[in-house]
Amino acid sequence: MSIAQFLAMQSWFSFSAVMDIVAAEWRLTPSQSGLIISVFHLGYVVAVIFFSWFLNRVNARYVIGTGALIAGVSGLFFVLVAKGFYSALILRLITGIGLAGIYVPGMRLIADIFLPQKRGRAMGVYVGSLVVGSGFSLFVSGLFVQKFGWQGVILMTAFAALIAAFIAYRLPYQSKTKTTLSISKALLKRIFTRKHLLVNAAYGGHCFELYGMWAWIGPFLIYVFALHGFNEASIQLGNILGSLVIMIGGLATYYGGLISDNIGRLKTINIFITISILCSLLTGWMYAFPIWVLILLVFIYGFAIIADSPVYNTVLTEISDPDTVSLALGVQSVIGFSFTVISPYVFGLFLEWFHWSAAFAVLGIVALLTPLSTFLLRRVVGAF
């Protein structure tokens, strides 16, 4: 399941991986580039509730496989059809719709398969496959974009998603709980309790910061390497380093889940969100510092910003009734990823209006919603 997700999620940042080249070729502004990234998340948000609801009625492998197939085909069409801003918007929207069928169904299977005392670690491994897969597209770009162009990079990620679809259709796992829950006022009350809303608000602040940073860390590092005189090598170095900054999250999510199993969920969230907010406030100012200082900071940033991610999902599975877990996770994804619809675009606007420092800082400011929400949640559920 994690292998399939690793392959499919290479389509997540496939546009970000080639954004500098495509933006120059199509004459896109930073805000237009940000909007193309954001509309991908819009597609994800629109589709995730449908896939979560559908999961209660069919084998999860069909949901995951179909999502990967949609993502792969849309990537192929991006290379064959996309000629500018509007065609890119439509095709990235479709890619987001496809990837919505992968992450939440997989989380539901994790919740069914693993007992609570091991669920944090298991969720960490699963989320880690998303992280490494997402970052891998930047790594592929750094290695191959000079030789095969941006089209070659997008094709590689599209074929990876198609392989993921084949693997997913053959998964042996299936959700234990099959229900025919219909949407009703009583059901909504069970998944929109105060504690659910606070967990999801915390997740929203986390997602705004995380996906704004992930979408723009590659272009930022390309800018820094060019500023320090690397010139033609800046695209390769920036994308490879950016991919490593994202992929370090594969370790971070495992250890974040492990730590939460031992010291508690909310304490783990508060530790890592504090570190990542500080990094958001500092990173945009560091472009003129010695490059080794910036590299050290962005690796700390990359680790801290994702380490708490599986914890929000784990908390939700533990406060929800078993028959509502799929829908509750879907609602959490919609709320969290609604923040990601705007964060890359807001980042691009602040970059266009001001500079990198303001663009990164706005991520940290919005992320303050997370510690505020966990403070209020602790008052509702106590130590957790």
C-alpha positions, 0 to 999 in steps of 0.5 A: 500500500505504501509502495503504491502511494509512493509511486502515485504521489510523485504526481503531487509536486510534478508541476512544482518540480518544473515550475521555473522552466514552464513559467519561463516558457509560458510567461507565467507570473508567480501568482499564476504559478501559485494558482496552478498549484492551488487548483490541484488542491482544489481538485483534491478537496472536491473529490476526497469526500466522495472517495471517502463515502465510496470507501464504505461501499467497495473494496479499498483497492479499487478506490486507490487504483482508480485514483492513481489511474486518473492521476497518471492519465492526467499527467500524460495529457499534461504533456500532450495537451497543455499549452499555457495557463488555462490548460494547465489549470484544468489538468492539474485540477484532474490530477488532484481529483485522482490523488484524492482517491489514495491517501484517505482510503489508505489511512482507513485501512491503517486504522482497521489493521493496527491496534491503537498502541501501534497505530501512530507508528504505522500511520507514520510509515504510511504518511512517510510514503506520501512525503517521500513520493511527493518529494521524489518528483523534485529529485527526478527533475534535478537529475533529468530535466536538463536531459529530457526537458520538463515534459520528460519529468512529467511523463516519468511521474505519470507512468509511476502513477500508472504503475501504482494503479496496477499495484493498488488493484492487486492489494489484499487489504479491505476495510473491516467495517462496511456500512451504508451510512447515509448523510443525516443530521445525527451523523453530522453531529457525530463527526462535527463535535467540538473535539473534531472541529479543534483537531481539524482546525489544528490540522488546517494550520499545519496543512497551510504551512506544510503545503505552502513550504513544500510547493515553493521550497524548490523554486526558493532554493533555485533562486538561492543557488543562482544568487550565490553564483551557481548559474546553470547548475542552480536548477539541478542543485535547487531541485535535488536539495528541495527533494531531500528537504521534503523526503527527510519527512519520510523519517520525520513522520515515522519518528513523529508517530513513534514519539506520539505513541510514547509522550502523547499526541498533543505534546508531540504536535506542539513540539514540532509545530513550534519548531516549524513556525520558527523556521517559517519566520526565519527561512525567507531572510536567510538567502544571503547567509552562507549557503551551509547555514541555509541548508542546515536550517531548511533540513530542520524545517523539512523535518519539523514541518511534517513530523506531526502530520500523522498525529492529527490523523491518528487523533481523529481515528481515536476520537471517532466512532468506528463506523464514522472513521472513513467519513471523519477522515474525509472531512478532516482532509477536506478541511485541512486541504482547503487551507492548501488550496490557498496557501501556494497562491498566497505565497506566490502573491506575497512573493510577487508583492514583497519578497521571500521573507514575507512569503515564508513568514505568512506561512508561520503566522497562519500556522499559529492556528495549530497551537491555539487549537491544541491548547483548546483541545487539551481543555476538552479531552485532557492529556492525550 
